[in-house]
Amino acid sequence: MNPKSKLKEIWNKSASVQTPKNVGYVYTAYINRPLGRIMAVFAYKLGLSANFLSLSGFFLTIVGALYLVLYGCKTIWGTVFGVFILLFAFVFDDADGNLAKLNKADKPSGEWLDHTLDNIKEQILCLSIFFIILKTNPNIEKWLMCFLLLPGVFSSSKILSNEMKRHLLLYNAGVVYDRSASRWTRFLLPLDYGFLCMVFLLAPFGLLLPVYV
C-alpha cells in the first residue's frame, strides 16, 4: 500500500473515533475537533503517543500564557500571536483522545492525565487574564482581587456541567425528549475553552476587564 493510500485509510479510520459535532461547545465542535482529527492522523502516522500530545499541548499553553502576560498584550499583533499559540495548543487537546483510540490505547490513566492537565490549563488562562488586567489597569480596585477565585469556579463549572449532561443522558436513556435545550447549552461561551483563549484579543483595546466581568 502506497503512503497516500495508507494516509487515506487512517483518515477514514479516524472518522469512527471522532466525537460527533453535535456534542460540545461551538468552537470546540466545529473548529477545534476537525483540526484535532487532522493532527491525530499525522501523529498516528509518526508513531506518537496520546500522552505526548497531551503534554505538548500543556507546554504550549504555558508558553502562550506567559508570552501574553509578559509581552503579547502590548500590541494587537503580539496578542494575536499569543492567542494563536493558545488555540494551537488547544488542538492537541482534541487530538490526544482521537490518537489514543486510533492506537487502541485509551486507558483510564491517560484520560486522568488529560483531564488533570485540562483543569490546570484552564486555571492558567484565568490567572493570566487576571494578571493582564492588573498590568493594564494600575489603579484597579482591590475588590477585583476576587478574580483569583475564578479559575476554581471556571473549572468547577465545567466539571459540574459535564456531570449534569452525563446524568441527564442516563436519566433519559430510552426516553424520547426534546434536545433543543441541549443545543442551547453549546452557546454557553464562558464555558467554551476556545472562547476563553480569544478573550485575550480584547486586551489591546481596553475591553478585557468589562467583557470578562
N, C-alpha and C positions, 0 to 999 in steps of 0.2 A: 504494500500500500504506500503510495507516494505521500510526502508530507502534507500536501494540500488536502488530500482525501482524509488523512488522519485527523487534521485540524477540524475538518467539517464534521467528522464522526464525533469528536469530543464536544463540539458546539451543539450538535443535536442531543447528545447525552446530557449536556448541562441544562437543557430545557426541562428535563424530568425532575431535576432537583431544585429548580428555580422557584422561589416563593411567588405566588400569583400577585398580579398588580393590584388586585382589589383588597390586598392586605397591607396595612401600614399607612403611614402618613404620606402626603402628596409628593414631597421632594424625594423621600426615600423610595417610594414605589415606582415613580415614573422617570427619575433621573439616576439616582444612585444605584438602584438594583440592576438596571441594564448594564451600567458601567462595571459593576461588580461582577456580573456574569462574564464580561469580556476579560477582565483581569483574572478571574478564576480559571478560565480556559487556558490562557497563556501560562499561568502559574502551574497548572497541571502538566502542560507540555514541558515545562522546565524542570519538573520534578520537585517543586517546592512544597512545603508543608503548610497546613492551615495555621498552626501556631506561629510560624514565621511571618505570615501575612498579618496576624493579629498584633504581634509585637512591632512589626514595621509600621503599621498604621498608628499605633500608640506613640512610637518615637516621633513620627512626622507631626502628630498632633502637638506634642510638646514643643517641637521646633517652631511650628506655625504660631502657637500661642505666645511663646517667648519673643518671636520676631515682632508680632503685633504690639505687644506690651512695650517693648524696648525701642522699636524703630518704626514699625509699619504705619501706625495710625497718624503719623505726622503729615503724610501726603496721601492723595487719593490713590495713586498708582501703587504706592507702598502698601496701602490697605488691601487693594485688590490682589496683590501678590500674596499677602499673608492669608487672605481668605481662600485663595486658590490652593495653598498648601493644606489648609484645614479640610477643604472639600475633597481634595485628592486623597488625603488620609482617610476620610470617611468611606471612600470607595473600598478600601481594604476591609472595612467592617462587614460589607456585604459579600465580598469575595471569599473571605475565610470560611464562612459557613458552606458556601457552594463547593469550595475546594475540598473541604472535609467530606462532603457527600460524594464528590467525584472519586476521591481516594478511598471511599468506604471506611473512613476513619473518624466519623462523627461520634466521639466519645464524650461522656459526661465531664471528664477533666478538661477537655478542650472547650466545651461550652461554658464551664465555670470560668476558665481563663478569659474567654471572650467577653462574658457579661461583667466580670470584675474590671477589666480594662475599660469597657464602655462606661461604667459608672465613674471611674477615675477621670476619664476624658471629659465627661460632662461637667464634673466639678472643676476641672482645669479651665474649661471655657468660661464658666460662670465667674470664677475668680479673676480671670483675665479681663473680662468686661468690667468688673469692679475696679481693678487697678487702673484701667484706661480711663474710667470715669473720674477717678481721683486725680489722675495726671492732667486731664483736660478741664477739670473744674476745681481749681485750687482752693476756692472759697466755699467748698461744698459743706452742707450742714452735717453735723455729727450723727444725726439720726440715720443718715444713709449708710452708716456702718452696718445696718441690718442686712445690707446686701450680702454680707458674709454668710448669712443663713440660707441664701438662695440655692447654692449648689446642692445642699442636702435636700431642700424642698423639691428642686427640679428632679433629682434622681428618684426621690421617693414617689413623686407624682407619676413618673414613667413606670416605675415598678408596679404601683397600685393600678394604674390604667391597664397595663398588660394583664395583671392578675384578674381584674374585673372582666376584661374581654374573654379570658380563658374560662372563667367560671360561668359567664353568661352562655358561652358556646356549649359547655357541658350541661347547663341547666336546660337549654333549649334543644338539646340533642333529640333528633327525631321529631321536632315540632316545627311547623311552618310558622315563621314570624317575619315581621316587617324589617328588612335590612336597611331601610333608608336612614335610620338613626345611626347605624354603624358607618354609613357613608359620610355623614356629617362629622364624625369624630376624626376623619382623616384630615380635616382642615383645622385641627387644633394646633395652630402654628407654634405656640410656645413649647409644645412637646416634640416638635419636629427638629431633629438634630441639624439637618441641613439649614433650616431657617435660623437656628441659633448661630451657626457659623456665619451666615450672611448678615446678621445684625451688626457685625463689626464694620460693615460698609458705611454705616451711618456716622461713625466716629468723626471723620474729617469735616462733616457738615454740622457738628454740634448737636446731633439728634439722638445720639446713643442713649443718653440718660432718660429723656422723656419717653422714648419708644420702649426701652427696656423696662421702665417702671410700669 
